[in-house]
Amino acid sequence: MENGHLLPSIDIIQRLMKVFAVSADSLLNDSENSVVELQNHEFNEQLMLINQLDEDEKNALIKIINSMLTKKRMKDLLDGKVSF
């Protein structure tokens, strides 16, 4: 915890990059070179708990999240909300 803000570990940042299919730049604030602060405190707490899971549990959670995001992307694509 720095300045009263929770900061995710490098491992969590890497996993978020994978889950959301974004670059580190998307997760980091270039101008200040710091981790983007999450406004949702419940999400912050959940990230801290996820960091405490063993690797198998983390990998299972990543697969679930990836599945949900893929489903959302496909739905958006089929609904015409996403274009190439």
C-alpha positions as CSV (number, residue, x, y, z in Angstrom):
1,M,0.0,0.0,0.0
2,E,1.4,3.3,-1.0
3,N,-0.2,6.7,-0.1
4,G,-3.3,4.8,1.1
5,H,-3.8,3.2,-2.3
6,L,-3.7,-0.5,-3.1
7,L,-1.3,-1.4,-5.9
8,P,-1.5,-4.7,-7.7
9,S,1.6,-6.9,-7.9
10,I,3.5,-7.3,-11.2
11,D,2.0,-10.8,-11.4
12,I,-1.5,-9.4,-11.2
13,I,-0.7,-6.7,-13.8
14,Q,0.6,-9.4,-16.2
15,R,-2.5,-11.5,-15.6
16,L,-4.8,-8.5,-16.2
17,M,-2.9,-7.8,-19.4
18,K,-3.6,-11.4,-20.5
19,V,-7.2,-11.4,-19.4
20,F,-8.2,-8.1,-21.0
21,A,-5.9,-8.6,-24.0
22,V,-4.3,-5.2,-23.5
23,S,-0.7,-3.9,-23.3
24,A,1.0,-2.8,-20.1
25,D,0.6,0.8,-21.4
26,S,-3.2,0.4,-21.2
27,L,-2.9,-0.6,-17.5
28,L,-0.2,2.0,-16.6
29,N,-0.5,5.7,-16.6
30,D,2.3,6.9,-19.0
31,S,2.4,10.5,-17.8
32,E,3.0,9.5,-14.2
33,N,4.4,6.0,-14.8
34,S,2.2,4.6,-12.1
35,V,-0.4,1.9,-11.8
36,V,-3.9,3.2,-12.7
37,E,-5.9,3.5,-9.5
38,L,-9.1,1.4,-9.5
39,Q,-12.1,3.3,-8.3
40,N,-14.0,0.2,-7.4
41,H,-12.8,-0.7,-3.9
42,E,-14.5,-4.1,-4.0
43,F,-12.5,-4.9,-7.1
44,N,-9.3,-3.8,-5.4
45,E,-10.0,-6.1,-2.5
46,Q,-10.8,-9.0,-4.9
47,L,-7.5,-8.5,-6.7
48,M,-5.6,-8.7,-3.3
49,L,-7.4,-12.0,-2.6
50,I,-6.7,-13.3,-6.0
51,N,-3.0,-12.6,-5.4
52,Q,-3.2,-15.0,-2.4
53,L,-4.6,-17.9,-4.4
54,D,-2.3,-20.8,-5.5
55,E,-1.2,-20.9,-9.1
56,D,-3.8,-23.6,-10.1
57,E,-6.6,-21.5,-8.6
58,K,-5.3,-18.4,-10.3
59,N,-5.1,-20.2,-13.7
60,A,-8.6,-21.6,-13.3
61,L,-9.9,-18.1,-12.5
62,I,-8.1,-16.7,-15.6
63,K,-9.7,-19.3,-17.8
64,I,-13.1,-18.4,-16.4
65,I,-12.5,-14.7,-17.0
66,N,-11.1,-15.3,-20.5
67,S,-14.2,-17.4,-21.3
68,M,-16.6,-14.7,-20.2
69,L,-14.7,-12.0,-22.0
70,T,-14.6,-14.1,-25.2
71,K,-18.3,-14.6,-25.0
72,K,-18.8,-10.8,-24.5
73,R,-16.6,-10.0,-27.5
74,M,-18.4,-12.5,-29.7
75,K,-21.8,-11.1,-28.6
76,D,-20.6,-7.5,-29.3
77,L,-19.3,-8.6,-32.7
78,L,-22.5,-10.3,-33.6
79,D,-24.5,-7.3,-32.4
80,G,-22.4,-5.1,-34.6
81,K,-20.9,-3.2,-31.7
82,V,-17.4,-4.1,-32.8
83,S,-15.9,-3.6,-36.2
84,F,-12.6,-4.7,-37.7
